[in-house]
Amino acid sequence: MSTARLTDKKLDQKVAIITGASSGIGRATAVLFSRLGATLALTGRNQENLSKSAEECEAVSPYDLKPLCIVGDLTIESDIERIMKSTIDTYGRLDILVNNAGIVALDSAQDGSLGTLDLVWKTNVRSVYHLTMLAVPHLIESKGSIVNVSSVLSKRGCAKTLSNSMSKGALDQLTRSVALDLAPKQIRVNSVNPGVIETNIFSTLGLDAKEIMEKAAQSYPLGRGGQPQEVASAIAFLASYEASFITGETVVIDGAKTVSYP
């Protein structure tokens, strides 16, 4: 075991729940948290992919810890309750909640449906609300932290992702309001708001990921899109004591795209 792995443990022995941990930003966050010494409860809908995330986490853990894997669907209330109960039953505490899981739908005012809106809202907002409520009593005990994964879509309009953009705006408001509510309890609540990040989300929408990243390289001031590990690093910072005086913030991670003049 290398010296670097032994000394870089800013999340040492913190217990964290990470939703949507089977791929993309969630997996990158899980692996980084594990490397930084955290004890993990990982959730996702795909057992095989979740197991792969757990294997990667165990491989980099300074304590050779294998995460608790909880397969579940965040649109199902009983699954959300089972995720929290399993975590507390296994570890006896909770220090960090990372609300990463979410879905994207291509819809607009001209081509949308209430069914799409309901599914996106239930996944991206209602589940976060529910899981946060369940986590609060445990986070009060640990004086813990919540990090939500939002999007730059909460800051800018997007005609073709109406339901998702609405949900991310709500998530930002949840972040700010819950931060104010829980500040007297010494619980910090923040969000990260990524721009174009190279994950499998594009293929699930039937889009060409390579084409999307090429367009980002042309339009983003830094000359490229982002990588999941770059978002994970921000999440780890906000979750750690290094960000002890930061709460209620929505941190944009987009290579200056949203602040650039068209």
Protein Blocks (a to p, Z undefined) as FASTA:
>chain_A
ZZklmmmcckgoiacddehklgcjllmmmmmmmmnopacddddfblklmmmmmmmmmmmm
mnlpacddddddfkbmklmmmmmmmmmmmnopafbdcdfbccdddddfklccfklmmmmm
mmmmmmmmmmmmmmmmmmmmnopaddddddfklmpccfklmmlmmmmmmmmmmmmmmmmm
mmmnopacddddddddddfklmmnopafklmmmmmmmmpmnlpacdfklmmmmmmmmmmm
klmmgghiacddeehmmmpcZZ
